[in-house]
Amino acid sequence: MSSIDQVAEVEAIVARARAAQAAFEADGSQQAYDRAAQAVAWAIMEPSRNRLLAELAVETTGLGNVPDKVTKNHRKTLGLMRDIQHAKTHGIVSNERATGITEIARPIGVIGAVVPSTNPGATPANNIINALKCGNSIVVSPSPKGVPTCEALIKFIHVEFDKLGINRDLVQMIPGRGSKEKTQRLLEVSDLIVVTGSQNNVRRAYTSGTPALAVGAGNVAVIVDETANLADAAQKIETSKTFDNATSCSSENSVVVVDEIYDAFVAEMAKSGGALIRDESKVISNLWVKGHLNPKAIAQDADKMIAALGLTDEVPADTSYIAVESKGIGEDHPLSGEKLSRVLTVYRAEDFNDAVRITREIELFQGAGHSVGLHSQVEERALTLARLIPTSRVIVNQAHTFATGGAFTNGMPFSLSMGCGAWGGNSIDTNLHWRHFMQTVKIVREIPANEPALEDIFGDYWMEAGQ
């Protein structure tokens, strides 16, 4: 298919989506929006479909593992549905007498969503649910390896739509293996773009001329200080690091350990399946091949990853991840960046202040704005990280992968896309959630005058500086 034909194909899909959205909005109600969102949620959460999508994702992308993808598809969707269950997204959503302002919810229109191969089921489902909850239509552009999973997901969605008489054109995808031309045109003709994954796609989204919600790269560093519950911290890091074979942008990539408890924490890591390698050259030479991450190690089960790194005879048989000692940070030290594998870099810090310095350097090198973690019993230390680290989230005493994107044990919105603020070159610093898919009209009424006297505003200033 020529580039002209590819562009025409995308334009035809978006045109159908636009017509479907107009009708969806014209006949819209909160119940209609909610039912459409529920249909999508059940399409991915129904157990047999969930497992099929998880198996298909692992088979076609070669990333992650089936049990964890089943868990992710279920829990991420269930959490999202909890978050949006009572959200008002149709009609009057607020009416303030004091300000005289009434807000009416309105859809944005056609959402264009570019989704990664790491989560080819959960991420598009998340975006689709949010879009429909707010009265939009959506067109998904999956990564080439994610196409089969996305096709299956949308097929299941359409089966649910047919039960309720919902227009299938509300949820579509760019067919085939995709191309830069197709994706670029989707970015240009949608009303809002949501991009998760490749930073090249993120940059294209922000320069497309269309309003964009695109998120930054992860490279999580976690501090373990001398007051931490070491066994608890080690167990949570292992559970988080190994989940879905470290495909998540919220997976720990480095742990910065205070010297006072370094040896004790290494021992706890070993009990939890973390094998320490002190010679980083052994890992670097096999984790990167010709300057790129080794596909035989990326997002693989522990035994396959360990074999790819040539460490089978050097670590215990029950090893679930590799911990590698390092001191370097930056371009010449690849272990300080995101590794998308069961490899965790370990830094030794003199004290907590030194740990903050190391963590800051790591985040400034890669992953700025995303998130950092802290295992500590000193509450003020979280505030220190919030003031000194370029990050949008400080996750305290939790398994980072689960906590960052929303958990049933914290208040973060359930999401698979984490905004990284200006630090990460993003327009948002929150988890992507339903409110980003809605806009409002403001009816503004006159109210009694509320004009302050100059003294009310400048009185304290004049006392200090004079008039």
SULFENZI-V685418 format. One record per backbone hydrogen bond with DSSP energy under -0.5 kcal/mol. NH is the residue of the N-H (numbers start at 1). CO is the residue of the C=O. Records with the same first field share a line. If there is no record, write none. Layout:
BEGIN
NH=CO + CO
END
This chain:
BEGIN
6=2
7=3
8=4
9=5
10=6
11=7
12=8
13=9
14=10
15=11
16=12
17=13
18=14
19=15
20=16
21=17
22=18
23=19
24=20
25=21
26=22
27=23
28=25
33=29
34=30
35=31
36=32
37=33
38=34
39=35
40=36
41=37
42=38
43=39
44=40
45=41
46=42
49=46
50=46
51=47
52=48
53=49
54=50
55=51
56=52
57=53
58=54
59=55
60=56
61=57
62=58
64=299
69=65
70=66
71=67
72=68
73=69
74=70
75=71
76=72
77=73
78=74
79=75
80=76
81=77
82=78
83=79
84=80
85=81
87=84
89=87
91=105
93=103
94=103
96=101
97=95
100=96
101=96
102=443
103=94
104=441
105=91
106=439
108=437
111=109 + 137
112=192
113=111 + 139
114=112 + 194
115=113 + 141
120=117
123=119
124=119
125=121
126=122
127=123
128=124
129=125
130=126
131=127
132=128
133=129
134=130 + 131
135=132
136=131
137=109
138=170
139=111
140=172
141=113
142=140
143=115
146=143
147=143 + 144
150=146
151=147
152=148
153=149
154=150
155=151
156=152
157=153
158=154
159=155
160=156
161=157
162=158
163=159
164=160 + 161
165=161
166=161
170=167
171=168
172=138
174=140
175=173
178=175
183=179
184=180
185=181
186=182
187=183
188=184
189=185
190=186
191=110
192=110
193=211
194=112
195=213
196=114
202=198
203=199
204=200
205=201
206=202
207=203
208=205
213=193
214=212
215=195
216=418
220=251
221=371
222=254
223=373
224=256
225=223 + 375
228=225
230=228
233=229
234=230
235=231
236=232
237=233
238=234
239=235
240=236
241=237
242=238
243=239 + 240
245=242
246=243
247=243 + 244
251=248
253=220
254=220
255=345
256=222
257=255 + 347
258=224
259=349
261=258
262=259
265=261
266=262
267=263
268=264
269=265
270=266
271=267
272=268
273=270
274=269
275=273 + 321
276=274
277=323
278=276
280=278
282=279
283=279 + 280
284=280
285=281
286=283
287=283
288=284
289=292
292=289
294=287
297=294
298=294
299=340
300=297
305=301
306=302
307=303
308=304
309=305
310=307
311=306
314=311
315=311
319=316
320=273
321=273
322=342
323=275
324=344
325=277
326=346
330=333
333=330
336=333
337=334
343=341
344=322
345=253
346=324
347=255 + 345
349=257 + 347
355=351
356=352
357=353
358=354
359=355
360=356
361=357
362=358
363=359
364=360
365=361
366=362
368=363
369=390
370=367
372=393
373=221
374=395
375=223
376=374
379=377
381=378
382=378 + 379
383=379
384=380
385=381
386=382
387=383
388=384
389=385
391=389
392=369
395=372 + 393
396=394
397=374 + 395
400=398
402=399
403=399
404=400
405=401
406=403
410=407
415=405
419=417 + 430
421=428
424=420 + 421
425=422
426=421
432=417
436=433
437=434
438=435
439=106
441=104
443=102 + 441
444=442
445=100 + 443
452=450
456=453
457=453 + 454
458=454
459=455
462=458
463=459
464=460
465=461
466=461 + 462
END
